[in-house]
Amino acid sequence: MKSNEASLQKKLLPRHISFMAMGGVIGTGIFKGSSETISIAGPAVILTYVLAGLLLLVVMGAIAEMATVYPNRNMKDFIREAFGERLSFIVGWLYCFMWLTVCVIEVLAAGSFLQYWLPDVPLWLLSLASGALIIGINMMSVGGYGETEFWLAGIKIAMIIIFIILGSSLIFGLLPMSEATPYLHNFTDYGGFLPRGWAPIFSALLVVMFSYGGSELIGLTLTETQDAEKVLPKVVKSFILRVILFYTLPILIICGLIPWNQLNEHTSPFVQVLAATGLKGADHIMNFILITAVLSAANSGIYGATRMLHSMASQGEAPRSLAKTSAKGVPINSLKLCAVVLVIGSLLAYFAQDGLFRLLMAVPGFVVILVWISICMSQLKLRKSYPKEPTFKVWGFPYITVVTLVCLTVIAVSFLFDVQNRISIGTCLAVLLMLTIWSFVKFKKKNCSI
């Protein structure tokens, strides 16, 4: 069957794909998850975010490099080119599983935040309404979707910039606080910058990888971006710097204003800092930002899942019907499948709200590491056989790619021994085993590279 990739519309602009990827990255991981990472390693957790950011830089660079050599292909196509359809099949379905899990998490989070204003409305109903909104946005043309996500992500980014300016003013006494001006005392007191030593910096990587997951979404926009092979390297260079700054600077502000061991893990540290300013209505402002953040992340997640399903269906790795697109270039049947998953996830909240969150939270972090490993392995294998010279190359190849691959593998193995996430990781391994068996059955009569 001829690929249906051409039916997707090339209407995404550089600012769209940059903000779409940032929309997937800047979500609950920074607005809520940062309190957990700070509690693990103290102020030194910024080193964890920088380290993870450097790993991300290599992965994104590998995607950009392969995009300049293989135009009109996405990141799954690179894996297929390197290792054949069997691994491509496994990674593709794992990636869909990850994004659908993220979407369920985010709409449930949106529903819980909406309950702050609507306490009498059940969680499942608010989550269902949030899911319906996200599906409606994804039914728009890709240009309209990109523009909507641009503004949703823009709200979060603007909030972080304001937070950095406001927090810096409080730390250095340019604005009054309800308590004494902290200056830099919170970085030296309470055990210092490394209150628990160096080991927790690496332990926090398990949480940080979940926060950074979604950056590789840029690798799925290639078939809907004009001149992607020229645009992507520029976007990657600016995107990495922004992500690191939008994570490390806010955490420096949080640790500078509130002692790291006095943060409430059940409340967003952003809310706690805004409360310290004494601003009236700060809780409502922050609640609006949190809702926007999770809806934006879910929006990016649905895009990632539908485009991956469409790509797989076009290549015979998923039911052919999922490749069908609407007049607006939207993979309509893939979107319907995602809608069904969101409905089921929202209804499950009626029976097991807390249990569902605990079960799902570690899934994205583990799967995204496997995807990043596959991207690095693909670059290592394909570099010698590129059909043409890439216009953009990863620095220090192959050494930097090998080091990144080793680090990601160590982090993945660490996930397996994390007692708190045993159920989630067990679920991931069960899905991985099922997909592996399925791939051998599906492609047993074909000559696969792996």
N, C-alpha and C positions, 0 to 999 in steps of 0.2 A: 504493500500500500504506500502510495506517495505521501511524504510527510506533509502535515497540515501546518507546519511552522509559518508558512507564508501568509496564512490567514490571520496571524497576529499582526497588530498594527504598530508601526514604528513611530510612536508619538510621544515617547518619554524623552524629556529634556535632561541635560546634566543636573540641573537643580532638583528635578524630580527624583532621579535615582539616588542621588546623594542623601536627600531627606527621607526617602523611603527606607534606605538601609539604616539611617539614624533613628527612624521611627521604630524599627524593630529592635534596636539596641538600647535606646534610652527609654526605659519603661519601669516596670516594678523593680528591676534589678538595682537601679540607682535610687528611686524614690522610697522604696521600702527595704530592699535587700541590703542596702549599704549599712544599716544598723547591725545586721548580722555579721558582715565582714569586719566592721570596726570592733565588734565585741570579740572576734577571734584573734586579731593581731594588733589592735590599738591603732594609733596614728600611722604606724609603719605599713598599714594595709595599702597605702598609696603605692608602695613598691610593688605590691601584687598586681595592681591595676596597670602599672607601667609594664611589668613583665608580660602580662597577658596581652597588652596592647602591642608589644613587640612581636609576639607570636602571631597575632592577628595581622600585623603588617606584612609578614612573610606570606601568609595564606592569601591575603588580598592581592599582593604583588604577583603571586603565582597565577591567580585567576586573570589578572590584567595582562600578564605576559602571554598566556595561552590564547586570550581573546584577540591579540594582535596577529596571531598565526592562523587561528581557525575562526574566521568571521562568520557571523550569523549562527553561532553555536553557543549553548549555555554550559554551565559548569558540569552538569551531568554528562553532556556530550564529550567533554574532555576526559572524564573517567571512562566512558565507553570506548573512546579512541585508544586509551592507554591499556585497559585491562579487559575489554570485551563486554558483551551485553549482560553477562551473569552478575558481575560486580556492579555494573551500572543499574541493573534491576534492583539489587539489594539496597544500594545507597539511595536510589530514587524513592523507593517505598519507605525506607527509614526516615528520609527527610520529610516526606508527607506526614508520616506518623508524628514526627517531632512538631511540625507546624500546627497540625490539628490539635495536638495536646496543648501547645502554647495558646492557641485561640480559645480553647475551653477554659484554661486558667485565667486568661485575660477577661473574658466576658463574665466569669464568676467574680473576679475581682471588681469589675465595673459595677456589677449588681450589688456587691457588698458596700462599695463606696456610695452608691445611690441610696442605700438604706439609711445613710446618715441624714438625708433629707426626707426620706420616705420610709420611716421605720415600720409602718404597718403593712407595707407591701412585701410579700414573700420574696426571698432571694431568687428562686427559680424564675419567677415572672419578670423581675428586673433584668436578670441575666438573659432571658429569652428576648426581651425588648432590645437589649444591647446587641445581641447577635443578629437580630433582624436589621438593625441599623447598619451593621458592618456588611452584611450580605447586600443590602441596598446600594451601598457605596461601591462595592465591587461589581455591580451590574452595569455601572456607567462605562463609557468608553475608557480606554486606557489613559488617554490624555486627561479626561475629567477625573479619573481615579488618582492619577499622579498629582494633579493640582490640589485635590482634596487632602491627600496625605501630606503634601507640601505644607499646607496650613496647619494641619493637626500636629505634625512634628514641629512646626515653627513655634507653636504655643509652648511646647515643652522646652524648646531651646531658649526661647525668650525668658521663660521662668527661671531657668538655670543661670542665665546671664544676670538677671536681676538679683537672684539669690547670691551670686558671687560678689556683686558690687555692694549689696546691702550687708552681707556677712563681713566683708573686709572692713567696711566702715565701722561696724560694731566692735570688731576685734581691736582695732587701733584707736578707738575712742572718738571717731568722727561723728558717730551717732550715739546717743545715750542708751544705756541698758538698765534693766531693773536691778541688776547686780553690778559689782565693780568691773571695770573694763579688764578683760582677760589678757590682752596683748598676746604674748606667746607662751604664757605660763602653762597652759594646758598641754603643750608639747613637751615640756620639761618635767612637770610635776606628774603625779600619779604613775610613777614607774618609768617616766621618760618616753622617748620616741619609740623605743623597742621594749615595751613593758613585759612582753612574754617571750622575748628572744626572736631568733630568726626562723625557727621551725614553723610558727603559725602563719608566716608570710606565704609559705607554700601550701599550707593547709587551706587557706582562704581561696586558693585557686579554684577549688571545686565550686564555690559559689560564684566567683568572678566569671568563670567560663559560661555560666548560665546568663550572666548579665551581658556579655559580649556576643552571645549567640544571636544570629540574625544579620550580622554584618555581611556574611557571604551571600545574602539575598541579592546583592549587586550582580552576582554571577548568573542570576535567572532573568535579569532585565535585558540581557544582551540582544535577544531576538526582538525586542520592542524598542530599541534605542537606535537612533540614526547615528551612523559612523561610530559604533560602539568601540571599535578597535582604537580609535583616536581619543574618544571621550573618556573611556574607563581609566587609563593610567593617570590622567589629570584628577579625576574624581577621587581615586584611591589615595593619592598623595595628600590631598586636603582633608579627606574624610578621616584618616587615621589620627591626624593631629587633633582634629576637633573632638573625636571620641575620647581620646586620652585626657584632653583638657576638661571636657564636660563631666568626666568622672573624678579625676584627681583633684581639681580645684574645689568643687563642692565638698569633697570629703575633708580636704584641708580646712575649709571653713567650718564644717561641723565639728571636727576635732578641736579646732581653735576656740570655739564658743562654748562647747559642752564637754566636760571631761569624758574621755572615751568609755570609762567604766560606769558612767551615770546615764547612759543612753537607754531609753526604754525600747526593747526589741519589738514590742507589740504596736509601737506607734512610729510613723514615718519621722526620721530625724529632721526632715525639712519642716514638718509641723512643729516640732519641738523648738527649732531655731526661730521660726516665725513667731512662736508664742513668746520667746524671750525678748522680741522687739516691742511687745506690747501693742502691736497693730490691731485695731479693731476689725473683727471679721476675718482674721488671718486663717482661721480654721476652715471657713467656707471657701476662701480663695484657694487654699491648698487642696481641698477636696475636689474642686473643679479641675485643678491641674492633674490630680491623680486619675480622675475619670478620663480626661483627655489622653493622658499617657497610656493607659491600658487599652483604650479604644484604638489608638494609633498603632500600638503593637499588634493588636488583633487584626487590624486592617492590613498591615504588612504580612502577617501570618497567612491570611486567606489568599493574598496575592501569591505568596511563595508556594502554597499547597496547590492552588489551581494551575499555576504555570508548570510546576513539576509534573502534575498529573497529565496535563496536555502534552508535554514533551514525551513522557513515557508512552502515552497512548499512540502518539504519532509514530513511535518506533516499535510498536507491538509489545511493549513491556507492561501495558495496562489495557483494559477493555477499550476497543476502538471508539466506542461511543463517547468516551471522555475527551476525545480530540475535537469534538464538534464545537464550533464557535458561533456566537451570535453575529448579527449584522454589525455590531459595534466592536467586534474582534475579541469578545469575552468568551473564555472556555466555559460555556453555559452549563454543560452537564457536570463538569468538574466542580463548578460552583454549587450546583444542586447537591452534590455529594457532601461538600463541606457544610452546607446548610443543615443537612440531616444530622451530621456529627455535632454541630453546635446545639441543635434542638435536644439531642440525647444528653449531651453534657449538661445543659441547663436543667433538664428534668432530673438528672441524677442528683443535683444539688438539693432536691426535695427530700432525698433519703439520706444522703451522707455528705453534708457540706464540708466539715472539717477533714473527714477521712479522705475525701476526693482530692482536696488540696495537697495533703501529705503524699498521696500516691503519685500525683502528677508532677510535683515540683522538680524532682531531680531528672526527669526524663529528658528535657531539652538540653541540659548541660552535657549529659553523657553522649547523646546522639550527635550534637554539633561537633564534639571532639572527633568522633568517628568520621564525620563528613570532612572536617579539616584535614585529618590524616590522609583521607583518600585524595584530596586535592593536591597535597604535597607529594604523595606517591606518584600521582599522574604527571606532575611537572617533571619529577626526577626521571621518569621513564620516557616521556615524550621529547625532552629537550634535544636528544641526539638525532631524532628523526623528524624534526620540524620540516614541513614542506617549503618554508621560506624563513628568512631571518627575521626574528621578532623586533619590532620597533621599540619595545620596552622590555627590559630584562631585570630579573630579581638580582639584587646586589649580593656579591659573595657566593654565587652559585658554584658548586653544589653544597658547600659547607654549611651555609646559613640555613638551607632547606633541610639538610640532614639533622642539624641541631634542633630545629623546630620540630621535626618529625619525632625525634627522640623525646623531647619535652612533652609533646602532646600524648605520646604513648605512655609515658610515666604517669601523667595526670589521669589518663583513662584507666590504667591499672589501679591507681589510688581510689578511684570511684568504686571499684569492685570491693574494696575493703572498708568502705565507709558504712558503719553499722546503721546510722540514722537513715540512710537511703537504700537499705537492703531490699525493700519491697519494690521501689521504683526501678532500681538497677536490675532486679530479678525480672521485672516486666519487660525491660529493654532487651535483656539477653534472650528471653523467651520469644519476643518478636523477631530478633535477629536470627535465632535458630530456625524459626518457622519460615522466614524469608529465604534463608540459605537452602533449606530442604526444597522449598517451592521452586527456587531457581534451578536446582539440579533436575527436578522433574520437568520443568517448563522447557529448558534448553538441552535436554539430554541427547537429542538427535542432531544438535548443532555443534559446530566446532567453535567453542568459546575459548577466549584467551586465559580464562581463570576458572 
